[in-house]
């Protein structure tokens, strides 16, 4: 009876929607053999089939999660307090660049790169960062053996959000200023898909005028490494749920924007929104079981891991839970 009342095109749409629901991936809670440290404003990155988790408010241990055995290993803490960053893996080592240290609201940019060797379980102080480019809460990615850093803030949560874009060559220790991004933002996480850098989420933290959470940036900026040019996606493709402190990863041709915080609600966002870079559209995606912000995400063997972070906007409660998108 229903099929007689509906147009064929609508039936196809309903079928497609139901097929998506039936085949959709889900976030599963993981119960590891032992737990990691509760923390937020931390970061994590994959090294092989392991995840290195470090940083956050206060000095905390560096912890390594073995995704095969589902066990945590505790290793020495960071040499100083490191928070508000997006760590990356380069040649099986972990790089912490454009991070903050210190207390709210005037957290200070860390003047050096810090490098962690998971095999030796050792931290070392790396080269200095150009003083005129120092900031924290920046997006960071590796592309063709170079590290790229975009946006960030120069004075904690007080003010000084920037559009800066930099290239760093770890082999030569050379820095190169790139063209500024179209929008200023901080508390941002970025990802690369098919030779393009995608910048989604983030905000303009300005405690100076009591505007910390609500100046979120909806636009999606894209840098094409082939043409060396920035562009901004049409406004109809803005981030559906505006937030900052989110995680961003690439999963195939899709950009995943995971969790975050905003002035719209006290609990951290559990939304996971996916931008299909081939079809140029946002597509439905399963939400986290637990909303979280101020952490990272990692992809290993097609599975997305989200770990730790804060359950509410601001500073807590801090989490130590793991979810995996399978």
Secondary structure, 3 states (H helix, E strand, C coil): CHHHHCCHHHHHHHHHHHHHHHHCCCEEEECCCCCCCCECCEEEEEECCEEEEEECCCCCEEEEEECCCCEEEEEEECCCCCECCCCEEECCEEEECCCEECCCCCCEECCEEEEEECCCCEEEEEEECCHHHCCECCEEEEECCEEEEECCEEECCCEEECCCEEEEECCCCEEEECCCCCCCCECCEEEEECCEEEEECCECCEHHHCECCCCECCCCEEEECCCCEEEECCHHHCCCCCCECCEEEEECCEEEEECCEECCECECCCCEEEEECCCCEEECCCCCCCCCECCCEEEECCEEEEEEEECECCCCCEEEEEEEEC
